[in-house]
Amino acid sequence: MSVVAWIAVGSLTVWLWLLLGQGFFWRTDQRLPHRAEPPEGKWPYVAVVVPARDEAAVLPESLPSLLTQDYPGGAEVILVDDGSSDGTGKLARALSGRYGGLPLTVVSPGEPGPGWTGKLWAVRYGIELARASSPEYLLLTDADIAHEPDSLRELVASARGGGFDMVSQMARLRVESSWERLVVPAFVYFFAQLYPFRWINRKGARTAAAAGGCVLLRTETAERARVPESIRGAVIDDVALARVVRRGGGRIWLGLAERVDSVRPYPGLGDLWRMVSRSAYAQLRHNPLLLLGTVAGIALVYLVPPYALGAGLLTGDAAAGRAGLAAWAVMTGTYLPMLRYYRLSLATAPLLPFTALLYALMTVDSAVQHYRGRGAAWKGRTYARPEAAPDR
């Protein structure tokens, strides 16, 4: 066989292993686990902490969904206005006056302390304030996340039913623009491939990850793991959170959300590019060897199959063509459940190699930004040290 054919066979072998040996990452059936509602009058108190910086554009869609939660127990919302310049805090108070519901406290923590990311500094401030109410649980949720009315109730019931110290849901991201439809489902697909949900949710497992937009965390567990102090400089703060909770003996669960949605728009490729490149190289621990391996891995797994098929058709290399087609078919098949979850056309599944190429370029660009010393910028705040930049 030709060199191209052997490489295509290697790609097919990798895909067969991913299909069966990587925790069935491609399946989308990890939803909220078994629920166990407390007796009437015994629902635990929950403090909802929302870090927010210049979120006036999305707050009218997200904050009312928290204020109007249909939760049988006591709860409060603490919005930490992280130095906003667009009237985020004022708008939050106005929305609270309009919608009523859960009590809202709006506070501002000032500039982050040394070694802290802005988001985690805001979370720290919110948790400190929440301690006055002695909540049993903390709901850490981003300002762009909209919750259905029973979201908090379902999260608490699932945490109690499964005996979990932390329950996290990957919010359904917006897929309205053409670029969002092309890039966003692949983002969740790649995340699940890297951190298979089944492995995370298995008792005693070593794999740990979370989705920072929606995390229900037992307060006692947070204190034991020294959250957020123990992760104050983390770039990928949700994964770091899951790791310290698991390291401290806590049980964690992560799955796809059905009734929790992100309302933040990423209408153009540039918006999505900045979102990914901001933290992609940090995911690789700023290691050039890991970068090289990642780019090579993306090429072998995602780019070789269509190339081998094309080369086989053009040169008459039947072995390369057949192996490339088979690998591309397996790849496409594993992507279908994610497109179905996002209610998108399944006909776009064969475009995954092109999307993977975009992600490879975003990752390389992230490394270039790092080595040019630009740090990372988010919401008008620039971090001199890339290690201290928030991931969203």
N, C-alpha and C positions, 0 to 999 in steps of 0.2 A: 504494500500500500504506500501511497505518497505521504509526505510529511504532513500535508494539510489533512489528509484522511486520519492519520494517527492523532493529530491534535483534536479533530472533531470527535473522535472516539473518546478521547480524554474528557472533553466537554460533556458528552453524553453520559459518561460514567459518573461525573460529578453531579449531573442532574438527577440521575437515578438515586444517588445517595441522598441528595437534598429532598427528593420526593418521599423517601421512606425513612431516612435516618436523622433528620433534623427536626424532630419533635412535631412532625406534620404542621410545620409553620404556616403552610399555605391555607389551612382550613380556618374558617372564620366563626367557629362554633364556641369559642371561649367567651361566654356572656356571664352576667352576674350569677354567682353561685347560689347554692341553696339558701333560702330566706328563712329566718326565724324571728318573727315579730315578738317583742317583749309584751308582757301583760299590760293591759290598759293602765295608764298612769305610771308605768315603769320605763318609759322611753328615756334614754340618756340625753343629757344636755350636750349640745353641739355648738361650737364656735366656728363660724365660717370666716376664713381669712382670705382676703382678696388683695394681692399686691397690684397696684395700678399706676402706670406712668403714661400720661398723655393718651388716655383711652376714651375721650369724649365721643369719638366716632362710633364706638361699639357698645358703650355703656347702656344706651337706651334699650338695646336688645337683650343684654345679658343680666344687668343688675336686677330689673324687675322680676326675672325668673327666679332669683334667689330670695328676694324679699317676700314673694308670694308662695313659698314652699308649703305644701300641705304636709306638715310634719307634726305628729301627735305630741312630741315632747318639746322641751324648751330649746330655743336656739337664738342666736344673734349673728349679725353680719358685721364684720370689721373690715372696712375698706381702707387700705394704707395707701395714701396718695403720695407716691414716690417722686416728689419734686415736679409735678406736672405743670405745664405752661399753658394748657388749653382749657382750664376750668374743670378738670375732672372731679375734684372734690366738691365744688359748688353744684355741679350737675348731679352728682350722687345724692346730695342732700335734697335737691329738688325732686328727684325721682322717688326718694323715700317719702317725701311729703305727698306726692301724687298717688303712689300705690299703697302706702302703708305696709301692713304685714309685719315681718320680723323687724325688731329694732336694729337700726343701723348706726354705727359709730364711724366717723371719718376722721382719720388722724394722719399726720405727716411726720416721718421719722428723721428728716434732715438728710444730709449727705452721708453715703455709706462710710463705715469705719474702715481702717486699713485692712486689706485682705478680703474684704467682703464684696460680693456682687450686689448690684442694686436690688435685684429681686429678692435675694435671700436676706438682705438687710431689712427689707420691708416685711418679709415673712417673720423674721425675728421680732420686729416691733409689734406686729399683730399678735403673735403668740404670747408675748409678754403681757400685752393688754388683756388677752383672753383669760389669763390665769386667775384674774380677779373673780371670774364666774365659775372656776373649777370645772371646766367641761370634761366629759369623759372622752369625747372625740373632737378632733379638729378636722374640718374640711378645708383643704388647701386647693383653691380653684382660681384659675386665671381670669382676668377681667374680660376676656373675649369669649368665655364659655357660657352658653345658655343651657339651663337645666329645665327639664319638664317638671311639673308641679310635684310629682312623687319621687323625684330623684334622690333627695336626701333620705327619705323614708326607706327606699330600696337599698341604698348604700349601707345604712345602719343595719337593716334586717339581714343583709347578705354577710356583713362582717360578723355579726353575732351568730348567724346560722352556720358559717364555715369556721368559726373560731379564728378569724384573721385579725391581725394587728394593723394591717394596712390593706385597703382595697382601692385599686386605681383603675380608672376606665380611660381608654384611648378615645377621646372625643371624636365624633364624626366631623372631619374637616370639610370646609366649603369646597364644592366642586361645580361652580357656576360658569367660570370662564373656560375657554378652550385649553389654556395652559394649566389651569387647576385640574381639569379632567385628565390631562395627560400626566401630570407630575405628582399630584397629591396621593392618589391611591397607591402609586409605587412607593411613596415615602413610607406609608404604613406597612406595605408588603416587605420592603427591605428591613424595616425595624423588626418586624416579626421574624424575619429570616435570621437576623442577628441575635435576637432575644426571643426564642420560641416561647409563646405564652404557656404551653403545656409544661415545659420545663420549669418555668418560673413558679407556676401554681402547685407544683408537686411538693408535698411535705418533705423537708429535709434536703431540697434541691440546692445546688450552688449558684445557679443562674439567677440573677436579680436585675429587675428593671421596673420602671413605672412610667406613667404618663402624667407629666407635671400639671396638666390642666385640670385634673380631677382626682384628688387623692384624699381619701378618708383615712385618718391616722389616729390610733388610740393615743391619748395624751400621755399616759403612763409610758408607752413605748417610745414616744418622742423624747421624753425626759431621760429615759434609760440610754437612748442612743445619742443624746446631746444634740438633738436637731433643733435649729439648723446650724448651731456653732460648729459641729463636726464636719460640715460640708460647705462652710462659708465661702470658700473660693472656687467651688465647683462650677465648671462650664456646663456640663450636662447634669444639671442639678437633680432631675427626676431619677436618673439612673443611680447617681450618687446617694440619693435618699434611700432608694430601695436596698442598696448594698449595706448601708450602715444599719438599717432596720434588721435585715437578715443576719448580719454579723452579730447583732445584739440578741439573737435568738427569736426575733419576731417572725410571724408567719405572714407572707405577703401573697397578694393575688392581683393579676393584671388581665384585663380582657377588653374586648371591643364594646363600645357604648351603643345603646339603641336609642336612648332618650337624653343624651348629652351631646351638644353640638358646638363647634367653634364657629363664631360669626365673623371672624377676622378675614377680610378679603385679601387675596393675592392675585389680582387680575392679570398681571403681566409676567413674562418670564423673568424679568429683572427682579420683581418682588420675591418670587420663589427662589431665585438664585441667591439673593442676599440672605434669605431665611436659612437655606441649607449651608452655604459657605461660611456663615458666621461661626458655626461650631463643628463643621465636618472634620477639620484637622485636629481639633481638640479630642474628638472621638478616637483618633489614632494616637493620642498622647504626644502629639507633635513629634512623632518619630518618622524620619524619612524612609526607613526600611519598611515600616508598616504601610506608609503611603505607596511605595513602590509595589509591595505585595498586593495591596488593595486594588490598584489600577490594573495590575497583571491578572488578578483574580476576576475582576469585572470583565476584562477582555476575553479570558478563557470561557467564563460561564455565560456571558450575555452576548458578546460580539462574534465569537467564533462560529456559533451555529448558523446565523444568516450568511456570514462570509463563506463558510464551507459549502453551503447549499448553492450560493451564487457561483463559486469557483467550480463546483462539480458540474453545474449546468453549462458553464462556458467552456470548460476544458474537457468535458466528457469523463471526469473522474467520478465514477459512480459511487465508490466507497465513501468519498468525502461528501458527496451530495446526500447520500442516504443517512449517514451519521449526523450531518448538519441538520437535515430535516427532522430526524427523530429527536434530537436535542431541543430544537426550536419548538417542536410539538409538546414536549414535556414541560418546557418553560411556559408556554402559552397556557397549557392546561392548569398549571399551578396558580396562574394569575387570575383565572376566571372567577373564583370565589370572592376575591377582593373587589373586582369590578361589580359583581352582583351585590355585594354588601353596600357599595356606593351607588347602586341603582344606575349604573352606566352601561353603555352599549358594550356587549361582549366582543363585538367586532374589532375593538381597539386593542385587544389582548396581544396580537402579534407585534404591536409597536413597542413592547417592553424593551427590546434591545436598544432602540433609539433613546428611550427614557433613561436607561442605565448609562448610556454614553454621556448624557447630560449630567447625571450625578457624578460620574467620574471627573468630568471637567469642573464641576462645582467644587469637588474635593481638592483637585489640584489648585484651583484658584484660592481656596481657603489656605492652603500651604503657602502659596505665593504671598498672600496678605500677611501671613505670620512672619515670613522671613524678610519682608520689607519693613517690618516693625510698625505696621499700622495699628496693631492691636485689633480691637473689635468695637463697633459702635452700635448702639441700640437706643432708640428714642432720644437722640441728641446727646447721649452720654458716651464718651470715648474712654476705653480702658487701655491704659498704657501696657499692662501686662495681659497678653492673650489668655493666660490661665485664669484671669479674674473676670472674664466676660460672660454674661448670661447667654443661655442657649435659645432664648426666645423673647 
